[in-house]
Amino acid sequence: MDTDHSQPQPEDSAVPVTRRPLRLSVLLFVGILVAGSTALGFYYYYVYSPPLIAAEIFMDAMEAQSRELLRSHVLIRVGDDSDDLREPTEVEIEVLLTDRFERGRILDQRRREGSTRTYNSLVYREPDGQVYALLVTEFEGSYHVVVPDTPMSDRQLYLWDYVWTN
């Protein structure tokens, strides 16, 4: 077969178009999803979860009327504007246990930076629907529920007043 080379062949475009394979795009997308979900898992495990676990232990101790658990997982905040914390006395533990405890629900978590420590305000809804804050902070390597030395709530000693804003 003879081909006629006398006529010039039309050239394609001056810039060649390269297409990336579809599987590279899919692999990149899957990789981003895996990295993002891993990062969220670490965030939940190390940042978001510890205050929730401390609140869960506190509520279990209140339901079980466990003085030892309360003694090891509750701190008393001295003064309204102070960041000073102390261990609860036996009398304060007894006062905590005098009122009937009904487990509420934690709706949200807000972090607040204090002058010397970070507080986690757990937005806490009581069974009757009223909303308060349950304060949790890290102290000596573990998280504790913080109870005010003077009651901030008329209902329970361990609750803090909370203004619901969106």
Salt bridges, closest charged atoms under 4 A:
GLU56 OE2 - ARG103 NH1 3.17
ASP60 OD1 - ARG103 NH2 2.38
GLU63 OE1 - ARG103 NH2 2.96
GLU90 OE2 - ARG71 NE 2.77
GLU92 OE2 - ARG86 NH2 2.60
GLU94 OE2 - ARG67 NE 2.48
GLU102 OE2 - ARG100 NH2 2.40
ASP108 OD2 - ARG110 NE 2.97
GLU126 OE1 - ARG155 NE 2.83
ASP128 OD2 - ARG155 NH2 2.94
